[in-house]
Amino acid sequence: MIEARRAVMRHMALAALRLPENVAGDFFVDTSCIDCDACRLIAPSVFHDTGEQSAVFHQPETPEELLRAQQALITCPTASIGDVSKRDMRAAVASFPEQIDGDVHVCGFNSESSFGAFSYFITHPNGNVLIDSPRFAGPLVKRMEELGGVRRMLLTHQDDVADHEKFHERFGCERVLHRDDVRSKTAAVEHQPTGLEPVEIDDGLLMIPTPGHTRGHAVFLYRDKYLFTGDHLAWNERTNHLYAFRSACWYSWSEQIESMQRLLDYRFEWVLPGHGRPVNFSAERMHDELAACVDWMRTKS
């Protein structure tokens, strides 16, 4: 119980700073919310968008809603979610990494330094893989150890590296980041591929450079089924189509369009983004959705 509570008490959401948009009840969001969207993706029946922040619009009533609300509280990168009743958090803490499909899991414990981006964990037969960095939280690290540790840490781009050094120190994992996104805090990364050619990282695991959002952005394709997209590609919940973040393209929109076009040469059924909900379609539909995304992007040039 104490370890579970410490996992979320980096600092505490303050009831005195409770946003007025919250409905009455134990769960609330305070004014420190950075609108990263994580809570709304994890527990959409509890949290909603107020325009620039999130708030509780429905207090959890069922055991499932309570678990999802607690998972959102744990995942919140700024500890902006509170529970006045301070319920037992052990089940929610133990749920991460949470299985998405097969051997692919979402880590939870999102980091503020990555603006709340999601990271993922693969239980790979040749050694487990961590894709982008969650917070280095004790319960999460302990669970990863129980699952066999981390052999490789794949970083999609410079924004989502968070606690990569701590994970490397703990597990001795080899880190991978495209050289064009290497900065002073990632200078010691062990594997720094260059250029635009895909790089085979391991059995069934391919790095595909996708410059655009940043100069050295890359996505990772696992078993021709799962595409981990960082900030390159996501699903737009409002328009129901694959989407690139035009307003958050820090390097080159034209290069991002070309990077997206090259992805049409690959087969995959899942898009697992840093920001947004994982989506799953048939490979054929995913190809069509991606082609429509490229067409839309060209209208925004």
N, C-alpha and C positions, 0 to 999 in steps of 0.2 A: 504493500500500500504506500509506504513512504517513498520507495523508488519510483512508483508510478506518479506520485504527486510531484516529485522533484523533476521528472521528465518534462513537465509542462510549466513549472514555476520558475522560468528564467526571469521573468517579472510577471506580475499578475494584472489581468484586466481589472480595472477599477470601476466599481459600481457607481461611484460618484461622477464618473465620466461617461456613463451609459448614454448611448445615442437615443434621442427622443423617438426615433422611428421604431425602436424595439417594442414589441408587445409586452404586456405585463407577464412576469414569470421569472423563473430562476436563471435561464440562459439569456445572455445579452452580449452585445458587441459594444466596445467603447470607442472613444474618439481617436485612438491610435491606429485604427484600421487603415491599411494602405490600398484597399480595393484590389487585392491580388486575385480574387475570385475563387480561391481554394475552398472556402467553406461552402460556397454555393454549389460547387461541383460535387463535393463529398456528401452534403446533406441538403439537397434542394428543397425538401419539404419543410425545412426549419429556417434556412437563411435565404434572403433575397437581396436584390440590388436596389439601393436607394438613390442611385445616380452616380455618386462618387465614393460610396462606401457600402458595406454590407450591414444588414441588421436581421434580428430574429423576427420573423413574421408569424411563426407558429411554434409554440413550445412543444418539445417532443412528448408524445403520449404513449407510444408503443415501445417495447424493448429495442426494436430495430431502429426507430427514430432516435432513441437515446444513445445507442451505440454510434450511429452516424454523427450525431451532434458532438459526442465526445471525441470521435476521430477528427472532426473538424477543429475542435479546440486544441488537440494535440498538434495537428498539422499547421495551424495558424503561425506564420513566420514572425509575427509581432506580438504574440500572446494577447491579442485584442479581444478574445472571446472568454467570457467568464461564466461560472455556474455558482450561484449563491449558495446552493445546497452542498457544494463540494462532495459530490457523489464519488463512490469507488470507481477509479479509472483503470483498474488493472486489466480488464478485458479489452478495453480500447487500446491501451498501450501495447498489449501482447498481440494485437491484430496486425501489426506492421512488422515486416513487409507484408502487404495484403495481396493475395493472388488475384491477378486479372484474368489470365488465361494460361493454361499449361504451366510452363516454368517461368513465366513473366509475372513480376509483382511490382506494385507501387510502394515506395518507401514511407510516405508520410513524413512528418518532422521537416517540413519545408523551411528553407533558410531565408531570412530577410535580405541577405546580401545578394540572393538570386531573385529578388522581388517575388518570393513565394513560388518559384517554379517547382514543379514536380520532378522527382528523380525516380529511377526504376532499378530493379534488382532481378538478375537472371540467375537461376540455379543451373549453371552450365556444367555439363559432364566433365569438361576439361578444367574446371575452376570457375567459381562464380564471378559474375560481372556486375558492376555498379555503373549505371549510366547517369551522369551528372551527380551533383553532390547534395545530399540532404544535410541537415544539422547533424553534428557529431554528438548524438544523444545516447546516453548510457544504455537504456533498454533496447534501442535499435541496434547498436553495436553488438550488444550481447546476443541478440537474436541472430544477427549475421554470423557471429562466431559459431553458434549452434548449427547453422546451416552450412558451415564449412568455410567461412571467411570470405574474402574478396581477393581474387587473383588479378583482375584487371578493372581499371576505372576509366571509362570512356567519357570524355568531355566534349559536348557538342559545340561549345563556343565559350568565349572568354567571360560571359556574364554569369554563367551557372556553375562556377568552380567551387564556391563556398568553402567548405571545410576539407577540400581535397588533400591538403597536407596532413591533417590529422588521420584521415583514413589510410593514407600511404604509410604513415609512421606506425599505425596499429597493425595493419595487415601486410605491409610490404608489397602492396599491389602496384603493378605497372600501370602508369597513367598514359593516356593517349589524347593528344590535342593537336590540331593542325597548327603548323608553325606560324601561320599568318595571324593567329589569335593568341600566341604566346606573349605574355607580359611579364613584368618583374616577379609577380607572385606565382607565376607558373613556369619560370625559367628552368626549374629542375625537372620538369615533366620528362619522363624517360623516352617516350616515342612521339616524335614531332613530324608527321608526314607533311609533304609539300605537294603543290600542284593540284590538278583536277582529277587525276586518275583515281579510281577506287582502290582501296587498300584492304587486303584480306587480313583481318585481325586474328581470327581463330576459325575453327570448323563451323561453318554456317554463319559467320559473323563478318560483315563487310562494312567498312567505313566509306562513305560517299561524300566527297567535298561538295558543299552547296553554298558558295559565297553569295552574299546578298545582305542578309540581316547584319552580319559582320563579315569582314574580309575572309576570315578563316573558319566560318561556320561549316559544320559537317553533320550529316545524319548517319544513323547506324541501322543497317538492315540485318535482321536475324532470321535465319532459316527461310528466306523468301516469304515471310509471313508478317513479321513485326517490324515496323519502321518507327524508330525513335527519332523524333524530328526537332527536338530543342525548340528554338524560336523560329524555325523555318516554315512550318506548316501545321495548321490546327483545324479543328472543326468549329464553324461559327454556329452557335446555338440559335441565334436569332434568325439567320437566313437559311440555315440547314444546307450549308455547302462547305467544302474545303476552302481554306482561307489563308492568306499570307498577311502579316501585319504591316500594312502600308505605312501607318503612322509611326511604326517602331522599326523601320528599316534604316539602320545606322550607317550602312556602307554604300550599297548600290542597288536600287530597285531593278534596273535593267539586268544586272548580273543575277539577281534573285530570280527573275523571270526565266533566264536561261538555265539556271540551276534546277528550277522546277520542271522545265521542259525535259531536261536530261533524266529526271526521275521517271518519266513515262516509259523508259526502257526497262524498268524493274517491276517485278511482280511482288505485291504485298497485300495483306488483308486487314492489317491493323495500322492505324496512325496513333502513336503515343507521344503527345506533345509535352513540352515543358509547361505551357499555359493552355489549359483547355482539357476537355474530357476525352479519354481514349475512345476511338470509334472503330467499329468492325463491320466490314462489308465483304462481299465476295471480291475476288481479285479483279473480276471484270467490271463490277460497279466502281471499285476504287479507282481503276484506270480512267473510267469515264468521269468520275468526280474530279480527278486530278486534271484531266484535259479541260474541263469546264473552268477550273481554277486558273489555269494558264491563260485561257481566253479572257477571263475577267481581269487578271492582272494586266494584260496588255491594254485594256481600256483605261487603266489608271496610270499609264506611263506619263 
